[in-house]
């Protein structure tokens, strides 16, 4: 297995890479879309909404939390998930900056 040389890339490039890796699975995109459309934190079972096994959903939620896009609070025996608005806005700025700085100048 090769060694990634993260230190030769900018902080922004490394951050974008992490975000793209986590968002590179359609289930995670679906989870974010579903949670973002709710008026409050989601405490109910995402299995029925997304259509994947509970263990699979848990792994996807863990990945989304790893980059800070989700906050989770324990409420009884379940965990309630919300979009981390501050991180969401930071990500939006990071992506806007990336797309605005990247120019397509080919034929």
C-alpha positions in Angstrom: 0.0 0.0 0.0 1.4 3.4 -1.0 2.1 6.2 1.4 0.0 9.4 1.0 2.1 12.5 1.1 -0.5 14.8 2.6 2.1 17.3 3.8 2.9 18.3 0.2 -0.7 19.5 -0.3 -2.4 22.6 1.1 -4.7 22.4 4.1 -7.6 23.2 1.7 -6.7 20.4 -0.7 -6.5 17.9 2.2 -9.8 19.1 3.6 -11.6 18.9 0.2 -10.2 15.4 -0.3 -11.6 14.2 3.0 -15.0 15.8 2.3 -15.2 14.3 -1.2 -14.2 10.9 0.1 -17.0 10.9 2.7 -19.6 12.3 0.3 -18.5 9.8 -2.4 -21.1 7.3 -1.3 -24.7 7.9 -2.5 -26.1 6.6 0.9 -24.3 9.4 2.7 -25.7 11.9 0.3 -29.2 10.5 0.8 -28.8 10.6 4.6 -27.7 14.3 4.5 -30.6 15.2 2.2 -33.1 13.5 4.4 -31.8 15.0 7.6 -31.5 18.5 6.1 -35.2 18.5 5.1 -36.4 17.8 8.7 -37.5 20.6 10.9 -35.7 19.2 13.9 -33.1 16.6 14.8 -33.9 13.2 13.5 -34.3 10.5 16.2 -36.3 8.0 14.4 -35.0 5.0 12.4 -33.3 5.9 9.2 -33.5 2.3 8.0 -37.0 2.8 6.6 -36.2 6.1 5.0 -32.9 5.0 3.3 -33.5 1.3 2.8 -30.2 0.0 4.2 -29.5 -2.2 7.3 -29.1 -0.5 10.6 -25.4 -1.4 10.9 -24.8 0.1 7.4 -26.6 3.3 8.3 -24.6 3.5 11.5 -21.3 3.2 9.6 -22.5 6.0 7.2 -23.5 8.2 10.1 -20.1 7.6 11.7 -18.3 8.8 8.5 -20.5 11.9 8.2 -19.8 12.7 11.9 -16.0 12.2 11.2 -15.9 15.3 9.0 -18.2 17.2 11.4 -21.3 17.5 9.2 -23.5 15.8 11.7 -24.0 16.3 15.4 -25.4 13.4 17.5 -26.9 13.6 20.9 -27.8 10.5 23.0 -31.5 10.7 24.0 -32.5 7.6 25.9 -31.6 4.6 23.9 -31.3 6.4 20.6 -29.1 9.0 19.1 -30.6 12.1 17.5 -28.8 13.5 14.5 -28.8 17.1 13.3 -26.9 18.9 10.6 -24.0 20.9 12.1 -24.9 24.2 10.6 -21.6 25.9 11.3 -19.7 23.1 9.6 -22.3 22.9 6.8 -21.7 26.6 6.0 -17.9 26.2 6.2 -18.1 23.3 3.7 -20.3 25.4 1.5 -17.7 28.2 1.5 -14.9 25.7 0.9 -16.7 24.2 -2.1 -17.6 27.6 -3.5 -14.0 28.7 -3.2 -12.8 25.5 -4.9 -15.2 25.9 -7.9 -14.6 29.7 -8.2 -10.8 29.3 -8.2 -10.8 26.4 -10.7 -11.0 27.7 -14.2 -11.7 25.6 -17.2 -9.6 26.9 -20.1 -9.4 24.1 -22.5 -11.1 23.5 -25.9 
